[in-house]
C-alpha cells in the first residue's frame, strides 16, 4: 500500500489504479473498465459534455482512493 496522496494522484490520471495499489483489486478493475467505457463512449458520443463527465469520474476515483488509505 502507498500513501493516500499518491494513490489519489494515480487514480486521478488512471481511475481505478489507485484503488488497486491500495489493495482493492476488484473495485479498481471495475472502476478502470468503467473509465475506459466512459472515455470512449461518452467522449465520442457527447463531445465536451462527455469529457466533463469523465473529469468528474476521475475526481471521484481520486477521492475514493484517498479515503481508502
DRENVEXVEX-579137 format. One line per field, with one value per residue: residue number from 1; residue in one letter; x, y, z of N, C-alpha, C, O in turn. Coordinates in pm, 1 decimal, decimal comma. Example, Ala and Ser with C-alpha at 12.3 -4.5 7.8 and 13.67 -1.06 7.14 Angstrom:
BEGIN
n = 1 2
res = A S
n.x = 1319,0 1285,0
n.y = -569,0 -225,0
n.z = 780,0 708,0
ca.x = 1230,0 1367,0
ca.y = -450,0 -106,0
ca.z = 780,0 714,0
c.x = 1320,0 1290,0
c.y = -330,0 3,0
c.z = 780,0 787,0
o.x = 1423,6 1340,9
o.y = -331,9 113,8
o.z = 846,5 803,9
***
This chain:
BEGIN
n = 1 2 3 4 5 6 7 8 9 10 11 12 13 14 15 16 17 18 19 20 21 22 23 24 25 26 27 28 29 30 31 32 33 34 35 36 37 38 39 40 41 42 43 44 45 46 47 48 49 50 51 52 53 54 55 56 57 58 59 60 61 62 63 64 65 66 67 68 69
res = X X X X X X X X X X X X X X X X X X X X X X X X X X X X X X X X X X X X X X X X X X X X X X X X X X X X X X X X X X X X X X X X X X X X X
n.x = 84,7 41,5 94,4 -199,5 -217,3 -53,1 -188,8 -428,4 -342,5 -248,8 -488,6 -638,9 -530,4 -535,5 -807,2 -911,4 -674,1 -544,5 -700,9 -634,5 -360,9 -399,1 -499,4 -754,6 -835,0 -1041,0 -1241,3 -1091,3 -1036,2 -1293,0 -1359,3 -1163,5 -1229,3 -1481,2 -1401,3 -1270,6 -1484,7 -1647,4 -1477,3 -1442,8 -1702,3 -1872,8 -1715,8 -1676,2 -1937,1 -2075,1 -1904,5 -1776,6 -1931,4 -1922,1 -1649,6 -1638,6 -1796,5 -1628,8 -1409,6 -1525,9 -1572,9 -1307,6 -1214,2 -1378,3 -1282,1 -1019,6 -1073,3 -1197,9 -988,1 -811,5 -950,7 -944,7 -705,2
n.y = -118,5 224,9 575,1 770,5 1007,9 967,9 751,6 879,8 1063,5 889,2 761,1 970,0 1025,7 772,7 628,4 400,9 255,8 357,3 250,1 -15,4 -20,1 37,7 -192,4 -283,0 -466,8 -580,4 -379,9 -172,6 -267,4 -278,4 -4,5 93,4 -26,0 89,7 355,4 344,3 277,4 503,3 703,7 634,4 589,6 803,5 1036,0 1042,0 1028,5 1236,2 1449,7 1745,6 1749,1 1480,8 1461,1 1625,0 1475,1 1253,7 1375,3 1445,4 1187,5 1098,7 1265,5 1177,2 912,4 961,0 1081,4 866,4 678,7 815,2 822,8 557,1 505,1
n.z = 0,0 -67,8 10,1 84,9 -66,2 -289,8 -402,9 -467,4 -662,6 -861,8 -920,3 -1018,0 -1270,2 -1385,1 -1346,5 -1101,0 -1079,5 -860,3 -658,1 -687,1 -609,1 -346,3 -246,0 -306,0 -533,5 -701,8 -699,7 -810,4 -1069,8 -1178,0 -1168,0 -1341,3 -1587,6 -1617,5 -1647,4 -1893,4 -2061,5 -2020,5 -2116,8 -2387,3 -2504,1 -2409,4 -2450,8 -2727,1 -2820,3 -2692,9 -2689,6 -2562,6 -2326,2 -2252,6 -2194,1 -1969,4 -1793,7 -1769,3 -1641,7 -1395,6 -1301,3 -1277,6 -1074,7 -866,5 -846,2 -760,9 -513,1 -382,7 -376,2 -211,9 30,9 102,1 221,0
ca.x = 0,0 113,7 26,6 -327,0 -198,6 -0,3 -298,8 -523,0 -283,3 -251,2 -626,6 -691,4 -485,8 -577,3 -910,6 -916,0 -541,9 -518,2 -768,0 -557,5 -241,3 -442,3 -537,8 -890,4 -812,1 -1165,9 -1302,5 -1007,9 -1055,7 -1425,8 -1351,8 -1080,4 -1310,3 -1583,4 -1334,9 -1247,6 -1615,5 -1688,7 -1394,1 -1463,1 -1840,4 -1927,1 -1634,8 -1701,1 -2079,2 -2125,1 -1805,2 -1731,2 -2006,4 -1864,5 -1520,9 -1667,6 -1840,1 -1508,1 -1332,3 -1594,7 -1545,9 -1167,2 -1205,5 -1438,0 -1190,3 -909,0 -1128,8 -1220,3 -856,3 -756,0 -1023,9 -917,2 -578,1
ca.y = 0,0 351,0 681,4 809,3 1115,6 905,9 673,1 974,5 1117,4 781,5 733,4 1081,7 1010,6 639,8 590,1 260,6 202,7 396,0 152,7 -139,5 -9,2 42,4 -325,6 -316,7 -502,7 -597,7 -247,7 -96,3 -317,1 -233,0 139,7 116,1 -60,9 194,5 474,8 322,5 287,8 644,1 786,1 600,9 609,3 936,7 1142,4 1049,0 1048,9 1362,3 1555,3 1817,9 1704,5 1351,5 1485,8 1677,9 1360,3 1175,1 1450,2 1426,5 1049,7 1090,7 1330,9 1083,4 799,5 1010,2 1098,2 733,9 619,1 886,5 782,4 416,9 497,2
ca.z = 0,0 -76,6 84,0 22,8 -164,0 -412,4 -460,5 -527,7 -785,7 -961,0 -958,1 -1097,1 -1408,1 -1429,7 -1249,1 -1063,5 -1048,4 -721,7 -573,0 -695,3 -526,3 -206,8 -205,6 -352,1 -673,0 -776,8 -714,6 -902,6 -1206,4 -1221,1 -1192,6 -1459,0 -1704,9 -1629,5 -1700,1 -2036,7 -2127,6 -2016,7 -2204,3 -2528,7 -2549,7 -2383,4 -2510,1 -2870,9 -2847,9 -2640,0 -2706,5 -2444,8 -2208,5 -2217,7 -2128,9 -1835,7 -1713,8 -1739,8 -1542,4 -1267,6 -1260,6 -1236,2 -943,7 -771,0 -828,3 -677,5 -378,6 -327,0 -347,6 -96,7 151,4 134,4 292,3
c.x = 88,7 37,2 -102,2 -312,2 -148,3 -110,2 -400,3 -470,1 -285,4 -393,4 -689,1 -653,7 -527,1 -681,7 -915,8 -781,1 -500,9 -584,2 -691,3 -433,8 -275,6 -494,7 -677,3 -887,0 -940,9 -1234,7 -1224,3 -1025,9 -1190,4 -1423,5 -1269,8 -1157,6 -1419,6 -1522,9 -1309,4 -1378,7 -1661,5 -1607,7 -1418,9 -1603,7 -1886,0 -1847,3 -1661,0 -1846,8 -2126,2 -2025,5 -1763,5 -1803,2 -1954,7 -1730,1 -1539,8 -1713,0 -1720,4 -1423,6 -1394,2 -1568,9 -1402,2 -1146,9 -1265,5 -1344,1 -1071,5 -954,2 -1147,1 -1086,8 -793,5 -822,1 -999,1 -793,1 -585,9
c.y = 124,2 456,9 721,5 917,9 1059,2 824,6 764,4 1030,8 1012,0 761,1 848,7 1064,5 876,8 588,0 439,2 204,1 242,2 300,2 20,6 -131,8 2,8 -93,1 -369,9 -349,0 -511,7 -463,3 -164,0 -138,3 -271,1 -84,1 170,6 85,5 44,0 322,4 462,3 337,6 432,8 726,4 757,8 638,5 753,3 1047,1 1155,3 1078,9 1188,0 1477,4 1615,3 1773,9 1568,4 1366,5 1541,0 1565,9 1274,7 1244,4 1436,9 1286,5 1034,3 1155,6 1240,6 965,9 840,5 1027,0 963,8 667,8 685,1 840,6 637,0 404,0 524,9
c.z = 0,0 1,8 10,6 -83,7 -296,5 -480,8 -528,2 -658,3 -895,8 -1012,5 -1036,5 -1244,6 -1469,0 -1331,0 -1227,1 -1023,6 -906,3 -623,3 -572,4 -605,2 -378,1 -159,3 -246,3 -501,2 -753,3 -801,8 -816,1 -1046,9 -1260,8 -1253,0 -1317,3 -1586,7 -1726,8 -1687,4 -1849,7 -2113,2 -2132,0 -2115,1 -2351,5 -2574,6 -2530,7 -2450,3 -2659,6 -2902,5 -2805,4 -2650,6 -2573,9 -2318,4 -2161,6 -2148,4 -1988,3 -1742,8 -1676,1 -1633,8 -1403,3 -1214,2 -1210,8 -1099,3 -836,6 -743,2 -739,9 -532,9 -309,6 -291,2 -226,1 32,7 191,2 221,7 438,3
o.x = 196,1 -71,5 -111,7 -387,3 -195,8 -123,0 -452,8 -545,2 -320,0 -415,6 -782,7 -736,5 -551,0 -648,0 -923,4 -774,8 -429,6 -528,9 -683,8 -404,8 -189,5 -531,0 -714,1 -930,2 -948,9 -1280,8 -1283,4 -1030,3 -1200,5 -1479,5 -1302,2 -1151,9 -1447,3 -1586,7 -1324,9 -1383,2 -1709,2 -1662,5 -1416,0 -1620,7 -1932,5 -1905,6 -1667,2 -1876,7 -2207,4 -2061,0 -1720,1 -1740,5 -1945,1 -1699,9 -1463,9 -1673,1 -1711,2 -1370,9 -1322,7 -1545,6 -1378,0 -1070,3 -1209,8 -1328,8 -1028,2 -881,4 -1115,4 -1075,4 -728,9 -754,1 -1030,1 -776,5 -484,2
o.y = 126,5 431,0 707,6 919,2 1098,4 828,4 730,8 1044,3 1042,0 745,7 827,2 1086,5 867,6 511,2 360,9 112,7 167,2 272,4 -47,1 -226,8 -19,9 -106,7 -484,9 -269,1 -455,7 -436,7 -93,2 -54,0 -229,6 -41,6 263,5 162,0 82,6 390,2 559,2 403,1 480,0 808,9 850,2 710,9 817,3 1142,7 1266,2 1147,0 1250,1 1591,9 1544,0 1762,6 1544,7 1292,9 1506,5 1561,6 1227,8 1178,0 1419,1 1268,9 964,4 1104,9 1228,7 925,0 763,5 991,0 949,1 606,8 617,9 821,8 598,3 302,8 520,8
o.z = 60,2 53,4 -111,3 -181,3 -403,1 -603,2 -634,4 -754,8 -1010,1 -1132,6 -1113,5 -1333,0 -1589,4 -1240,9 -1321,8 -941,4 -839,6 -516,8 -469,9 -532,5 -293,0 -42,5 -222,6 -584,3 -862,6 -912,7 -897,7 -1136,5 -1376,3 -1354,1 -1391,3 -1682,9 -1840,3 -1767,8 -1924,1 -2217,3 -2235,2 -2188,2 -2432,8 -2672,7 -2625,0 -2501,5 -2712,7 -3000,6 -2873,9 -2622,5 -2483,4 -2213,1 -2041,2 -2054,4 -1897,7 -1626,4 -1562,6 -1544,5 -1304,7 -1094,6 -1112,5 -1017,3 -727,5 -628,1 -654,2 -440,5 -191,6 -184,9 -145,6 133,5 303,9 289,9 507,4
***
